[in-house]
Amino acid sequence: MRCSHLMSEGERAVVADTSVFINLNPSGRAADILAALPFRVVITDIAASEVQEDRRSGRQMPRY
């Protein structure tokens, strides 16, 4: 779905759910991957707290 009619080029953003960040974290390159995208990626407070809890609990995600 194209959203260009809803947002200007400088305002494009995608809301990512928890699974996106859970899958990016093990790559060790999450910041690089997100920076390479042509839009901002945002996360809800609830999803961010879930990712932080995984880090605090020491949950180890598999590397791909």
BAZA-376407 format. One line per 3 residues: number of its first residue (from 1); for each residue x, z, y of N, C-alpha, C, O, CB. Coordinates in nm, 2 decimals. Glycine has a CB too. Example, Ala and Ser with C-alpha at 12.3 -4.5 7.8 and 13.67 -1.06 7.14 Angstrom:
2
1 = 1.32 0.78 -0.57 1.23 0.78 -0.45 1.32 0.78 -0.33 1.42 0.85 -0.33 1.13 0.90 -0.45 ~ 1.28 0.71 -0.22 1.37 0.71 -0.11 1.29 0.79 0.00 1.34 0.80 0.11 1.41 0.57 -0.06
REM end
This chain:
64
1 = 0.08 0.00 -0.12 0.00 0.00 0.00 0.09 0.00 0.12 0.18 0.08 0.13 -0.10 0.12 0.00 ~ 0.06 -0.09 0.22 0.14 -0.09 0.34 0.07 0.00 0.44 -0.05 -0.01 0.46 0.15 -0.24 0.39 ~ 0.15 0.07 0.51 0.10 0.16 0.62 0.14 0.13 0.76 0.12 0.21 0.85 0.14 0.31 0.59
4 = 0.20 0.01 0.77 0.25 -0.03 0.90 0.15 -0.03 1.01 0.18 0.00 1.13 0.32 -0.16 0.89 ~ 0.02 -0.05 0.98 -0.08 -0.05 1.08 -0.12 0.09 1.12 -0.19 0.11 1.22 -0.20 -0.13 1.03 ~ -0.08 0.19 1.04 -0.11 0.33 1.06 0.00 0.40 1.14 -0.03 0.49 1.22 -0.14 0.40 0.94
7 = 0.12 0.36 1.12 0.23 0.43 1.19 0.33 0.33 1.25 0.35 0.22 1.19 0.30 0.52 1.09 ~ 0.39 0.36 1.35 0.50 0.27 1.41 0.62 0.28 1.32 0.63 0.37 1.24 0.53 0.31 1.55 ~ 0.71 0.18 1.33 0.83 0.17 1.25 0.91 0.30 1.25 0.96 0.34 1.15 0.92 0.06 1.29
10 = 0.92 0.37 1.37 1.00 0.49 1.38 0.93 0.61 1.32 1.00 0.72 1.31 1.03 0.51 1.52 ~ 0.81 0.60 1.28 0.73 0.72 1.24 0.70 0.71 1.09 0.63 0.80 1.04 0.61 0.73 1.31 ~ 0.75 0.61 1.02 0.71 0.60 0.88 0.77 0.72 0.80 0.88 0.76 0.81 0.77 0.47 0.82
13 = 0.68 0.77 0.71 0.72 0.89 0.63 0.64 0.88 0.50 0.53 0.83 0.49 0.69 1.02 0.70 ~ 0.70 0.93 0.40 0.63 0.94 0.27 0.63 1.09 0.23 0.74 1.16 0.24 0.71 0.86 0.16 ~ 0.52 1.14 0.18 0.51 1.28 0.13 0.55 1.28 -0.02 0.48 1.22 -0.10 0.37 1.34 0.16
16 = 0.65 1.35 -0.05 0.69 1.36 -0.19 0.65 1.49 -0.25 0.64 1.59 -0.19 0.85 1.35 -0.20 ~ 0.61 1.48 -0.38 0.57 1.60 -0.45 0.69 1.67 -0.51 0.80 1.62 -0.51 0.46 1.57 -0.55 ~ 0.66 1.78 -0.57 0.77 1.86 -0.63 0.85 1.78 -0.74 0.97 1.80 -0.74 0.71 1.99 -0.70
19 = 0.78 1.70 -0.82 0.85 1.63 -0.92 0.96 1.54 -0.87 1.06 1.52 -0.93 0.75 1.55 -1.00 ~ 0.94 1.48 -0.75 1.04 1.40 -0.69 1.17 1.47 -0.67 1.28 1.43 -0.70 0.99 1.34 -0.56 ~ 1.15 1.59 -0.61 1.27 1.67 -0.58 1.33 1.73 -0.70 1.46 1.75 -0.71 1.24 1.78 -0.48
22 = 1.25 1.77 -0.80 1.30 1.82 -0.93 1.39 1.71 -0.99 1.49 1.75 -1.06 1.19 1.87 -1.02 ~ 1.35 1.59 -0.98 1.42 1.48 -1.05 1.54 1.44 -0.96 1.64 1.39 -1.02 1.33 1.36 -1.07 ~ 1.54 1.45 -0.83 1.65 1.42 -0.75 1.76 1.52 -0.76 1.88 1.49 -0.75 1.61 1.40 -0.60
25 = 1.73 1.65 -0.76 1.83 1.76 -0.76 1.94 1.74 -0.86 2.06 1.76 -0.82 1.76 1.89 -0.78 ~ 1.91 1.71 -0.98 2.02 1.71 -1.08 2.12 1.59 -1.05 2.23 1.59 -1.11 1.97 1.69 -1.22 ~ 2.08 1.50 -0.97 2.17 1.38 -0.95 2.29 1.43 -0.87 2.40 1.36 -0.87 2.10 1.27 -0.87
28 = 2.28 1.54 -0.79 2.39 1.58 -0.71 2.40 1.49 -0.58 2.49 1.51 -0.50 2.52 1.58 -0.78 ~ 2.32 1.39 -0.57 2.32 1.30 -0.46 2.19 1.28 -0.39 2.16 1.18 -0.32 2.36 1.16 -0.51 ~ 2.11 1.39 -0.40 1.97 1.38 -0.34 1.98 1.34 -0.19 1.90 1.26 -0.14 1.90 1.51 -0.36
31 = 2.07 1.41 -0.11 2.07 1.38 0.03 2.11 1.24 0.06 2.06 1.17 0.15 2.17 1.48 0.10 ~ 2.21 1.18 -0.02 2.25 1.04 0.00 2.13 0.95 -0.04 2.11 0.85 0.03 2.37 1.01 -0.09 ~ 2.06 0.98 -0.14 1.95 0.89 -0.19 1.84 0.89 -0.08 1.79 0.78 -0.04 1.90 0.94 -0.32
34 = 1.81 1.01 -0.03 1.70 1.02 0.07 1.74 0.95 0.20 1.66 0.89 0.27 1.66 1.16 0.09 ~ 1.87 0.97 0.24 1.92 0.91 0.36 1.92 0.76 0.35 1.91 0.69 0.46 2.06 0.96 0.39 ~ 1.93 0.70 0.24 1.93 0.55 0.22 1.80 0.49 0.23 1.79 0.37 0.24 2.00 0.52 0.09
37 = 1.69 0.57 0.22 1.56 0.51 0.22 1.52 0.47 0.37 1.57 0.53 0.46 1.45 0.61 0.17 ~ 1.44 0.36 0.38 1.40 0.32 0.51 1.29 0.39 0.58 1.23 0.35 0.68 1.36 0.17 0.51 ~ 1.26 0.51 0.53 1.16 0.60 0.58 1.19 0.74 0.56 1.28 0.77 0.48 1.02 0.57 0.52
40 = 1.13 0.83 0.63 1.15 0.98 0.61 1.08 1.02 0.49 0.97 0.97 0.46 1.11 1.06 0.74 ~ 1.13 1.12 0.42 1.06 1.18 0.31 1.04 1.32 0.35 1.13 1.40 0.38 1.15 1.17 0.17 ~ 0.91 1.36 0.34 0.88 1.50 0.37 0.82 1.57 0.25 0.77 1.50 0.15 0.77 1.50 0.49
43 = 0.82 1.70 0.25 0.77 1.78 0.13 0.68 1.89 0.19 0.71 1.94 0.29 0.89 1.84 0.05 ~ 0.58 1.92 0.12 0.49 2.03 0.16 0.56 2.16 0.14 0.65 2.17 0.07 0.36 2.02 0.08 ~ 0.51 2.26 0.21 0.56 2.40 0.20 0.55 2.45 0.06 0.65 2.51 0.01 0.49 2.49 0.29
46 = 0.44 2.42 -0.01 0.42 2.47 -0.15 0.53 2.40 -0.24 0.59 2.47 -0.32 0.28 2.43 -0.19 ~ 0.54 2.27 -0.23 0.64 2.20 -0.31 0.78 2.25 -0.28 0.86 2.27 -0.38 0.63 2.05 -0.29 ~ 0.82 2.27 -0.16 0.95 2.32 -0.12 0.97 2.46 -0.18 1.08 2.49 -0.23 0.97 2.33 0.03
49 = 0.87 2.55 -0.18 0.89 2.68 -0.24 0.91 2.67 -0.39 0.98 2.75 -0.45 0.77 2.77 -0.20 ~ 0.84 2.58 -0.46 0.86 2.56 -0.60 1.00 2.52 -0.63 1.06 2.56 -0.73 0.76 2.45 -0.66 ~ 1.06 2.42 -0.55 1.19 2.38 -0.58 1.29 2.49 -0.55 1.39 2.51 -0.63 1.23 2.26 -0.48
52 = 1.27 2.57 -0.45 1.35 2.68 -0.42 1.35 2.79 -0.53 1.45 2.85 -0.56 1.32 2.75 -0.28 ~ 1.23 2.81 -0.58 1.22 2.91 -0.69 1.30 2.86 -0.81 1.36 2.94 -0.88 1.07 2.93 -0.73 ~ 1.29 2.73 -0.84 1.37 2.68 -0.95 1.52 2.71 -0.93 1.59 2.75 -1.02 1.35 2.53 -0.97
55 = 1.57 2.69 -0.81 1.71 2.72 -0.78 1.74 2.87 -0.79 1.84 2.91 -0.85 1.74 2.68 -0.64 ~ 1.65 2.96 -0.74 1.67 3.10 -0.75 1.67 3.15 -0.90 1.75 3.24 -0.94 1.56 3.18 -0.68 ~ 1.58 3.09 -0.98 1.57 3.13 -1.12 1.68 3.08 -1.21 1.70 3.12 -1.32 1.44 3.09 -1.18
58 = 1.76 2.99 -1.15 1.87 2.93 -1.23 1.83 2.82 -1.32 1.90 2.79 -1.41 1.94 3.04 -1.30 ~ 1.71 2.78 -1.31 1.66 2.67 -1.40 1.75 2.55 -1.39 1.78 2.50 -1.28 1.51 2.63 -1.36 ~ 1.80 2.51 -1.50 1.89 2.40 -1.51 1.81 2.27 -1.55 1.75 2.27 -1.65 2.00 2.42 -1.62
61 = 1.82 2.17 -1.46 1.76 2.05 -1.49 1.86 1.95 -1.56 1.98 1.95 -1.52 1.71 1.98 -1.36 ~ 1.81 1.87 -1.65 1.90 1.78 -1.72 1.96 1.67 -1.62 1.89 1.63 -1.53 1.83 1.71 -1.83 ~ 2.08 1.64 -1.64 2.14 1.53 -1.57 2.11 1.40 -1.64 2.11 1.39 -1.76 2.30 1.55 -1.55
64 = 2.08 1.29 -1.56 2.05 1.16 -1.61 2.17 1.07 -1.60 2.17 0.96 -1.65 1.93 1.10 -1.54
REM end
